[in-house]
Amino acid sequence: MSEPTGAARRRGPFQVGDQVQLTDPKGRHYTFTLEAGKNFHTHKGSFPHDELIGAPEGTVVRTTGNVAYLALRPLLPDYVLSMPRGAAVVYPKDAGQILAMADIFPGARVVEAGVGSGSLSTFLLRAIGDQGMLHSYERRADFAEIAAQNVERYFGAPHPAWRLTVGDLQDNLSDTDVDRVILDMLAPWECLEPVSKALVPGGILCAYVATTTQLARTVEAIREHGTFNEPSAWETMVRTWHVEGLAVRPDHRMIGHTGFLLTARRLADGVEPPMRRRRPAKGAYGEDYVGWGTAKDTPKGTGATDAPGGAQGASSGPDAPSGDA
């Protein structure tokens, strides 16, 4: 049985074509591709690539300036943060949350909209494996080209489970029996109808948006659509710690807000979502609120107790990336 795509590049001695991450004495990283006969140059001297070819990971090399560098293969989080970008990448902290909370499993059939530079696509492909299916939609051809190059560079070859389409998801989605849909775009609420038709009962919709207005509009649109359960929304922040003897304290810098995530599950056909028992706070909705995109004269008090809506403010727009795009 052959190894999964890309597995051979993750173990064993360094080979020509491998990505190498060097760490200097100050903890700074330098990533390059091994090529026979070439040299790696820094302001602290140089050393030949041939010195690493055939050597095991964890090797320490010294430059002509006698500076030591630790050589390892970059982890996937390192790779996506250093890859060439056409658009901003989905940060590893968010990609990890998507893999876990959207329950991405080996063999899953996944649709992704908003490819950007290919960061999330790489995480998804490694999770679903060669037997899964990832169909990615990207409206910008230049982003799609960069993403394809980044994904192929990581795996060392085109991934057999990946299909990339240039175009808007709402105009081109033809997949059926999809297990998961990941939307990283400006206006995910515009895609709910085709996404609902594509998902299997129990399937998961996961949206990644940048602003509170996008988050509110997406949640309210999901509630109004009627084919999903009550969505869950959250964000994550990462704070590293300094540990040196008795000096144990949080670092002064952290990875704060990058985007909001929300998930909702597809209901069976013909099933109405259970009514929410928690009533909105008084004043959460305007008196004239009857749904997103409307502001009609209605009897006083209608929106605050009966309507499932939210705060209006995000504008509609084309399928454009917000995180990894």
Residue, then its C-alpha position, 0 to 999 in steps of 0.5 A: m500500500s502506497e503512502p498518503t500523499g506528502a507523507a514521504r516528505r515528512r520523515g527520514p533524512f533531508q532530500v533534494g527538494d525538501q523544505v528546510q527551516l533554520t533556527d538561529p540562536k535568537g529563535r529567528h526562522y529561515t525557510f528554503t528549499l534544498e538544491a544540490g550545489k547551492n549555498f545558503h547565505t546570511h549576514k552571518g556567513s554561508f554554508p552549502h546545501d549539500e551539507l544537509i542533503g542526506a543528514p537527519e532532521g535536528t542537525v546543527v550546521r555552522t556558517t562560515g561565520n561560525v554561527a550555529y543553525l538548527a535544521l528541521r522540516p517546517l511544521l504545517p503551521d510554520y509553512v503556511l505562515s511563510m508561504p508566498r501570499g496572494a491574500a492573507v492566510v488563515y492562521p493556524k489557530d483558526a485552521g485548527q479550530i475549523l478542523a476540530m469544530a467542523d469535525i473534518f475526518p479522513g475521507a470527508r467530502v468538503v467544499e471550501a469557498g475563498v481559497g486565498s493563498g491555500s493555507l486552509s486548503t492544505f490543512l483540509l487536504r491533510a485531514i481528509g487524506d487521499q480518499g476524501m474530496l475537497h472542492s475549492y472555489e476561488r473567484r480570483a484566478d490570481f489567488a487560485e494560481i498562488a494557492a495551487q502552487n503553495v499546496e503542491r509545494y507542500f505535498g510535493a505533487p498535486h493532491p489527488a483529493w483536490r479540485l480547484t474551480v475559479g468562480d463564485l460558489q453560488d453560481n458554480l456549486s454542483d456538488t451533492d452529498v457533501d459532509r462539510v462546507i467551509l465559507d471564508m468569504l465576504a458575504p456567506w449569507e448569499c450562499l446558504e441556499p446552494v450550500s443547504k442543497a449540497l449538504v447531507p443531513g447532519g452536515i456542517l456549515c462553518a463560516y469564517v468572517a472578519t467583522t462583527t457585522q458579518l458575523a451578525r448578518t450570517v447568524e441571522a440569515i442562517r436562522e431565517h433560512g430554516t434548514f439549519n440548527e441554532p448556529s454557534a459563534w466564537e473566536t480564539m486568541v493565543r498567548t504565549w508564555h516566557v519561561e526562564g527559571l523563576a521568571v514565568r509570565p505571559d509574553h507581551r505580544m499575542i495573536g489576538h483577533t483574526g476572525f470569527l468562526l461559526t458552525a451550524r448543522r444541516l437539518a433533515d429535509g422538511v424539518e423545522p428547527p426547534m424554537r429558541r427558548r431563550r428570548p432576546a434581551k429587550g432592545a436587541y432588535g429595533e421595533d421595525y425589524v422583520g428580517w435582514g434587508t428589510a425595515k418596514d412599519t410593524p406593530k410596536g414590540t414585534g421584533a424584540t420578542d418574535a423575530p429571529g433577526g439581529a443587528q443590521g449593518a454588513s453590506s452584501g458583496p461578491d464572494a471575496p476572501s476575509g481570512d485566507a483570501 
